[in-house]
């Protein structure tokens, strides 16, 4: 799982959901640096969100996208899109994306259902003998990791994923595990 590089919005902590914000120069450099950091030896397919920041991150990292996967698109933040948590809390004290569905167009449970579909599709690829790499967005990937572990989608709140951060989900025998999560840049 790979998160896209930095955008001007993510750099300033604006919620960036379905708005198609491009990478900034730092994000482009982060994406290029991924080319030497990602463990791709057993990757047989690369799926990507349709948003340009994810597609460009994949391209700059040298990843050839096999499938544009609509369910990898970021959380639909609705009225929270383009705003910081601090700004929202001025009107709605204590608000979090994880607990308050009043401003968002998609609940955390809805995002979890999309993540479940991606996992089921990747697991159902019997013709693929190897790993499916996913290029997407912070909150979606956090929810996907929680669902991989069999946890409720809201448990994604306990995982952070930096711009151009990545993680590897796998197995310990028959138990789903997180093998690596958000390793620091070299």
C-alpha positions as protocol buffer text, in pm:
chain_id: "A"
residue {
  index: 1
  type: UNK
  ca { x: 0 y: 0 z: 0 }
}
residue {
  index: 2
  type: UNK
  ca { x: 143 y: 335 z: -109 }
}
residue {
  index: 3
  type: UNK
  ca { x: 11 y: 680 z: -23 }
}
residue {
  index: 4
  type: UNK
  ca { x: 53 y: 955 z: -279 }
}
residue {
  index: 5
  type: UNK
  ca { x: 309 y: 1232 z: -227 }
}
residue {
  index: 6
  type: UNK
  ca { x: 242 y: 1569 z: -72 }
}
residue {
  index: 7
  type: UNK
  ca { x: 0 y: 1824 z: -217 }
}
residue {
  index: 8
  type: UNK
  ca { x: -41 y: 2187 z: -115 }
}
residue {
  index: 9
  type: UNK
  ca { x: -359 y: 2084 z: 64 }
}
residue {
  index: 10
  type: UNK
  ca { x: -206 y: 1793 z: 255 }
}
residue {
  index: 11
  type: UNK
  ca { x: 94 y: 2009 z: 347 }
}
residue {
  index: 12
  type: UNK
  ca { x: -140 y: 2262 z: 510 }
}
residue {
  index: 13
  type: UNK
  ca { x: -354 y: 1986 z: 668 }
}
residue {
  index: 14
  type: UNK
  ca { x: -664 y: 2053 z: 458 }
}
residue {
  index: 15
  type: UNK
  ca { x: -891 y: 1752 z: 424 }
}
residue {
  index: 16
  type: UNK
  ca { x: -837 y: 1638 z: 66 }
}
residue {
  index: 17
  type: UNK
  ca { x: -1102 y: 1392 z: -36 }
}
residue {
  index: 18
  type: UNK
  ca { x: -1242 y: 1378 z: -387 }
}
residue {
  index: 19
  type: UNK
  ca { x: -1095 y: 1716 z: -490 }
}
residue {
  index: 20
  type: UNK
  ca { x: -839 y: 1634 z: -758 }
}
residue {
  index: 21
  type: UNK
  ca { x: -541 y: 1824 z: -616 }
}
residue {
  index: 22
  type: UNK
  ca { x: -205 y: 1773 z: -789 }
}
residue {
  index: 23
  type: UNK
  ca { x: 124 y: 1693 z: -621 }
}
residue {
  index: 24
  type: UNK
  ca { x: 340 y: 1989 z: -524 }
}
residue {
  index: 25
  type: UNK
  ca { x: 716 y: 1988 z: -591 }
}
residue {
  index: 26
  type: UNK
  ca { x: 789 y: 1820 z: -256 }
}
residue {
  index: 27
  type: UNK
  ca { x: 530 y: 1552 z: -337 }
}
residue {
  index: 28
  type: UNK
  ca { x: 688 y: 1491 z: -676 }
}
residue {
  index: 29
  type: UNK
  ca { x: 1029 y: 1444 z: -510 }
}
residue {
  index: 30
  type: UNK
  ca { x: 876 y: 1211 z: -249 }
}
residue {
  index: 31
  type: UNK
  ca { x: 715 y: 1001 z: -522 }
}
residue {
  index: 32
  type: UNK
  ca { x: 1042 y: 976 z: -717 }
}
residue {
  index: 33
  type: UNK
  ca { x: 1222 y: 865 z: -398 }
}
residue {
  index: 34
  type: UNK
  ca { x: 975 y: 576 z: -360 }
}
residue {
  index: 35
  type: UNK
  ca { x: 1130 y: 409 z: -666 }
}
residue {
  index: 36
  type: UNK
  ca { x: 1425 y: 292 z: -454 }
}
residue {
  index: 37
  type: UNK
  ca { x: 1232 y: 220 z: -134 }
}
residue {
  index: 38
  type: UNK
  ca { x: 937 y: -1 z: -221 }
}
residue {
  index: 39
  type: UNK
  ca { x: 963 y: -380 z: -178 }
}
residue {
  index: 40
  type: UNK
  ca { x: 832 y: -480 z: -519 }
}
residue {
  index: 41
  type: UNK
  ca { x: 997 y: -818 z: -575 }
}
residue {
  index: 42
  type: UNK
  ca { x: 674 y: -1019 z: -558 }
}
residue {
  index: 43
  type: UNK
  ca { x: 435 y: -750 z: -691 }
}
residue {
  index: 44
  type: UNK
  ca { x: 244 y: -881 z: -992 }
}
residue {
  index: 45
  type: UNK
  ca { x: -21 y: -610 z: -1026 }
}
residue {
  index: 46
  type: UNK
  ca { x: -52 y: -241 z: -939 }
}
residue {
  index: 47
  type: UNK
  ca { x: -392 y: -86 z: -877 }
}
residue {
  index: 48
  type: UNK
  ca { x: -438 y: 287 z: -833 }
}
residue {
  index: 49
  type: UNK
  ca { x: -697 y: 543 z: -732 }
}
residue {
  index: 50
  type: UNK
  ca { x: -823 y: 747 z: -1027 }
}
residue {
  index: 51
  type: UNK
  ca { x: -723 y: 1079 z: -869 }
}
residue {
  index: 52
  type: UNK
  ca { x: -427 y: 1252 z: -1032 }
}
residue {
  index: 53
  type: UNK
  ca { x: -216 y: 1278 z: -714 }
}
residue {
  index: 54
  type: UNK
  ca { x: -218 y: 898 z: -683 }
}
residue {
  index: 55
  type: UNK
  ca { x: -169 y: 832 z: -1054 }
}
residue {
  index: 56
  type: UNK
  ca { x: 122 y: 1079 z: -1073 }
}
residue {
  index: 57
  type: UNK
  ca { x: 283 y: 934 z: -760 }
}
residue {
  index: 58
  type: UNK
  ca { x: 271 y: 589 z: -916 }
}
residue {
  index: 59
  type: UNK
  ca { x: 422 y: 716 z: -1241 }
}
residue {
  index: 60
  type: UNK
  ca { x: 703 y: 909 z: -1068 }
}
residue {
  index: 61
  type: UNK
  ca { x: 781 y: 604 z: -851 }
}
residue {
  index: 62
  type: UNK
  ca { x: 824 y: 398 z: -1168 }
}
residue {
  index: 63
  type: UNK
  ca { x: 509 y: 193 z: -1110 }
}
residue {
  index: 64
  type: UNK
  ca { x: 310 y: 81 z: -1411 }
}
residue {
  index: 65
  type: UNK
  ca { x: -58 y: 84 z: -1314 }
}
residue {
  index: 66
  type: UNK
  ca { x: -244 y: -225 z: -1431 }
}
residue {
  index: 67
  type: UNK
  ca { x: -584 y: -117 z: -1308 }
}
residue {
  index: 68
  type: UNK
  ca { x: -746 y: 211 z: -1213 }
}
residue {
  index: 69
  type: UNK
  ca { x: -960 y: 105 z: -918 }
}
residue {
  index: 70
  type: UNK
  ca { x: -1251 y: 340 z: -837 }
}
residue {
  index: 71
  type: UNK
  ca { x: -1289 y: 195 z: -486 }
}
residue {
  index: 72
  type: UNK
  ca { x: -938 y: 322 z: -402 }
}
residue {
  index: 73
  type: UNK
  ca { x: -1053 y: 684 z: -429 }
}
residue {
  index: 74
  type: UNK
  ca { x: -1024 y: 884 z: -106 }
}
residue {
  index: 75
  type: UNK
  ca { x: -1304 y: 927 z: 148 }
}
residue {
  index: 76
  type: UNK
  ca { x: -1576 y: 1164 z: 28 }
}
residue {
  index: 77
  type: UNK
  ca { x: -1535 y: 1438 z: 290 }
}
residue {
  index: 78
  type: UNK
  ca { x: -1834 y: 1639 z: 166 }
}
residue {
  index: 79
  type: UNK
  ca { x: -1846 y: 1974 z: 348 }
}
residue {
  index: 80
  type: UNK
  ca { x: -1516 y: 1897 z: 524 }
}
residue {
  index: 81
  type: UNK
  ca { x: -1324 y: 1887 z: 193 }
}
residue {
  index: 82
  type: UNK
  ca { x: -1076 y: 2173 z: 165 }
}
residue {
  index: 83
  type: UNK
  ca { x: -1103 y: 2262 z: 534 }
}
residue {
  index: 84
  type: UNK
  ca { x: -881 y: 2188 z: 833 }
}
residue {
  index: 85
  type: UNK
  ca { x: -1003 y: 2009 z: 1142 }
}
residue {
  index: 86
  type: UNK
  ca { x: -933 y: 2327 z: 1342 }
}
residue {
  index: 87
  type: UNK
  ca { x: -1158 y: 2531 z: 1112 }
}
residue {
  index: 88
  type: UNK
  ca { x: -1437 y: 2276 z: 1137 }
}
residue {
  index: 89
  type: UNK
  ca { x: -1405 y: 2259 z: 1517 }
}
residue {
  index: 90
  type: UNK
  ca { x: -1474 y: 2633 z: 1540 }
}
residue {
  index: 91
  type: UNK
  ca { x: -1828 y: 2550 z: 1428 }
}
residue {
  index: 92
  type: UNK
  ca { x: -1848 y: 2189 z: 1554 }
}
residue {
  index: 93
  type: UNK
  ca { x: -1641 y: 2149 z: 1876 }
}
residue {
  index: 94
  type: UNK
  ca { x: -1479 y: 1807 z: 1911 }
}
residue {
  index: 95
  type: UNK
  ca { x: -1544 y: 1711 z: 1547 }
}
residue {
  index: 96
  type: UNK
  ca { x: -1342 y: 1425 z: 1394 }
}
residue {
  index: 97
  type: UNK
  ca { x: -1374 y: 1262 z: 1056 }
}
residue {
  index: 98
  type: UNK
  ca { x: -1394 y: 927 z: 1235 }
}
residue {
  index: 99
  type: UNK
  ca { x: -1690 y: 1003 z: 1461 }
}
residue {
  index: 100
  type: UNK
  ca { x: -1911 y: 1268 z: 1306 }
}
residue {
  index: 101
  type: UNK
  ca { x: -2088 y: 1193 z: 981 }
}
residue {
  index: 102
  type: UNK
  ca { x: -2277 y: 1526 z: 979 }
}
residue {
  index: 103
  type: UNK
  ca { x: -2041 y: 1705 z: 740 }
}
residue {
  index: 104
  type: UNK
  ca { x: -1912 y: 1414 z: 535 }
}
residue {
  index: 105
  type: UNK
  ca { x: -2079 y: 1259 z: 233 }
}
residue {
  index: 106
  type: UNK
  ca { x: -1950 y: 912 z: 317 }
}
residue {
  index: 107
  type: UNK
  ca { x: -1937 y: 749 z: 660 }
}
residue {
  index: 108
  type: UNK
  ca { x: -1641 y: 554 z: 792 }
}
residue {
  index: 109
  type: UNK
  ca { x: -1855 y: 241 z: 752 }
}
residue {
  index: 110
  type: UNK
  ca { x: -1908 y: 326 z: 384 }
}
residue {
  index: 111
  type: UNK
  ca { x: -1531 y: 365 z: 338 }
}
residue {
  index: 112
  type: UNK
  ca { x: -1481 y: 32 z: 513 }
}
residue {
  index: 113
  type: UNK
  ca { x: -1723 y: -135 z: 271 }
}
residue {
  index: 114
  type: UNK
  ca { x: -1521 y: 0 z: -23 }
}
residue {
  index: 115
  type: UNK
  ca { x: -1199 y: -123 z: 138 }
}
residue {
  index: 116
  type: UNK
  ca { x: -1357 y: -467 z: 184 }
}
residue {
  index: 117
  type: UNK
  ca { x: -1437 y: -475 z: -189 }
}
residue {
  index: 118
  type: UNK
  ca { x: -1075 y: -395 z: -279 }
}
residue {
  index: 119
  type: UNK
  ca { x: -947 y: -666 z: -44 }
}
residue {
  index: 120
  type: UNK
  ca { x: -1194 y: -921 z: -184 }
}
residue {
  index: 121
  type: UNK
  ca { x: -1094 y: -836 z: -542 }
}
residue {
  index: 122
  type: UNK
  ca { x: -724 y: -862 z: -465 }
}
residue {
  index: 123
  type: UNK
  ca { x: -772 y: -1190 z: -277 }
}
residue {
  index: 124
  type: UNK
  ca { x: -991 y: -1325 z: -557 }
}
residue {
  index: 125
  type: UNK
  ca { x: -722 y: -1284 z: -821 }
}
residue {
  index: 126
  type: UNK
  ca { x: -633 y: -1653 z: -844 }
}
residue {
  index: 127
  type: UNK
  ca { x: -456 y: -1593 z: -1175 }
}
residue {
  index: 128
  type: UNK
  ca { x: -217 y: -1361 z: -993 }
}
residue {
  index: 129
  type: UNK
  ca { x: 56 y: -1541 z: -805 }
}
residue {
  index: 130
  type: UNK
  ca { x: 200 y: -1263 z: -597 }
}
residue {
  index: 131
  type: UNK
  ca { x: 128 y: -930 z: -435 }
}
residue {
  index: 132
  type: UNK
  ca { x: -112 y: -660 z: -551 }
}
residue {
  index: 133
  type: UNK
  ca { x: 25 y: -312 z: -481 }
}
residue {
  index: 134
  type: UNK
  ca { x: -229 y: -37 z: -410 }
}
residue {
  index: 135
  type: UNK
  ca { x: -162 y: 334 z: -466 }
}
residue {
  index: 136
  type: UNK
  ca { x: -416 y: 549 z: -289 }
}
residue {
  index: 137
  type: UNK
  ca { x: -479 y: 800 z: -9 }
}
residue {
  index: 138
  type: UNK
  ca { x: -414 y: 827 z: 364 }
}
residue {
  index: 139
  type: UNK
  ca { x: -757 y: 771 z: 515 }
}
residue {
  index: 140
  type: UNK
  ca { x: -865 y: 506 z: 264 }
}
residue {
  index: 141
  type: UNK
  ca { x: -544 y: 308 z: 322 }
}
residue {
  index: 142
  type: UNK
  ca { x: -574 y: 342 z: 699 }
}
residue {
  index: 143
  type: UNK
  ca { x: -927 y: 202 z: 683 }
}
residue {
  index: 144
  type: UNK
  ca { x: -815 y: -73 z: 443 }
}
residue {
  index: 145
  type: UNK
  ca { x: -540 y: -182 z: 684 }
}
residue {
  index: 146
  type: UNK
  ca { x: -788 y: -196 z: 972 }
}
residue {
  index: 147
  type: UNK
  ca { x: -1029 y: -404 z: 765 }
}
residue {
  index: 148
  type: UNK
  ca { x: -742 y: -634 z: 655 }
}
residue {
  index: 149
  type: UNK
  ca { x: -685 y: -707 z: 1024 }
}
residue {
  index: 150
  type: UNK
  ca { x: -1054 y: -780 z: 1075 }
}
residue {
  index: 151
  type: UNK
  ca { x: -1104 y: -463 z: 1281 }
}
residue {
  index: 152
  type: UNK
  ca { x: -1387 y: -213 z: 1239 }
}
residue {
  index: 153
  type: UNK
  ca { x: -1312 y: 57 z: 981 }
}
residue {
  index: 154
  type: UNK
  ca { x: -1293 y: 321 z: 1254 }
}
residue {
  index: 155
  type: UNK
  ca { x: -981 y: 147 z: 1393 }
}
residue {
  index: 156
  type: UNK
  ca { x: -796 y: 311 z: 1105 }
}
residue {
  index: 157
  type: UNK
  ca { x: -784 y: 620 z: 1327 }
}
residue {
  index: 158
  type: UNK
  ca { x: -497 y: 450 z: 1514 }
}
residue {
  index: 159
  type: UNK
  ca { x: -275 y: 429 z: 1205 }
}
residue {
  index: 160
  type: UNK
  ca { x: -106 y: 724 z: 1041 }
}
residue {
  index: 161
  type: UNK
  ca { x: 45 y: 724 z: 696 }
}
residue {
  index: 162
  type: UNK
  ca { x: 279 y: 1000 z: 584 }
}
residue {
  index: 163
  type: UNK
  ca { x: 276 y: 1154 z: 239 }
}
residue {
  index: 164
  type: UNK
  ca { x: 452 y: 897 z: 16 }
}
residue {
  index: 165
  type: UNK
  ca { x: 440 y: 657 z: 309 }
}
residue {
  index: 166
  type: UNK
  ca { x: 375 y: 290 z: 254 }
}
residue {
  index: 167
  type: UNK
  ca { x: 287 y: -30 z: 431 }
}
residue {
  index: 168
  type: UNK
  ca { x: 287 y: -399 z: 360 }
}
residue {
  index: 169
  type: UNK
  ca { x: 2 y: -625 z: 463 }
}
residue {
  index: 170
  type: UNK
  ca { x: 58 y: -995 z: 478 }
}
residue {
  index: 171
  type: UNK
  ca { x: 12 y: -1313 z: 673 }
}
residue {
  index: 172
  type: UNK
  ca { x: 156 y: -1491 z: 971 }
}
residue {
  index: 173
  type: UNK
  ca { x: 37 y: -1839 z: 887 }
}
residue {
  index: 174
  type: UNK
  ca { x: -340 y: -1787 z: 842 }
}
residue {
  index: 175
  type: UNK
  ca { x: -357 y: -1460 z: 1040 }
}
residue {
  index: 176
  type: UNK
  ca { x: -364 y: -1126 z: 854 }
}
residue {
  index: 177
  type: UNK
  ca { x: -90 y: -893 z: 983 }
}
residue {
  index: 178
  type: UNK
  ca { x: 80 y: -563 z: 912 }
}
residue {
  index: 179
  type: UNK
  ca { x: 433 y: -662 z: 810 }
}
residue {
  index: 180
  type: UNK
  ca { x: 563 y: -307 z: 772 }
}
residue {
  index: 181
  type: UNK
  ca { x: 400 y: 32 z: 827 }
}
residue {
  index: 182
  type: UNK
  ca { x: 514 y: 383 z: 738 }
}
residue {
  index: 183
  type: UNK
  ca { x: 891 y: 326 z: 749 }
}
residue {
  index: 184
  type: UNK
  ca { x: 1092 y: 649 z: 768 }
}
residue {
  index: 185
  type: UNK
  ca { x: 1238 y: 789 z: 447 }
}
residue {
  index: 186
  type: UNK
  ca { x: 1606 y: 717 z: 407 }
}
